[in-house]
C-alpha cells in the first residue's frame, strides 16, 4: 500500500485526473478520505517521515500564523486565494516539508522515581471509558532540519512512539516534562555532543 507521500507524488503531475478538478479543497477531501479509509480498515503502513500530521503546524509557521487550528488547507487558501493555484502551492510546500528529517537532540529514560505528578493528564478512551496512559519509558526531544522548534516524542513501554507536541525551544519541552514527571534538567542526555 502506498503511503500518503507516494500517493500524492503520483497525483502531483495531474491532480485533476484523480480529483475531477485542480482544487485544494478537493485534494484535502481526498487526503482526509485516504486516512479515514486506512483507519476504518485497520490498514497499517509505515509512518511517513516527517509525519504528515505535522503539516498543519508547519504550514502555520511557514506563513507566520499564530496557530494552526485553521488547518493547512484553510491557511493556504487564505494566503493564495485561488483553489487551482492553492493546489499547486500545496505541492510546492509539501516538497519543502518533506525535506525535513528528524535529529534526536535530547532524551531521558524514566525510572520508578518519575511518577506522573497529575499536572498533565494523558488518557485514552476505549468504548467511552477513559484510562490513564502508563508513563513512557523514554522521552525524546527532536528537531527537524529546517525547523526552528522542537518536538516531544514519548516511547511507550511497548516501544511505540507518539508525538506529544511542538515547542518553540527545547527548554519549554523539558519544562513540560518536568511538570509532568519531575525530570530535572541534569537528567537529560544531550545528544548534540555525540
Order of alpha helices (4+ residues) and beta strands (2+ residues): alpha-alpha-alpha-alpha-alpha-alpha-beta-beta-beta-beta-beta-beta-alpha-beta
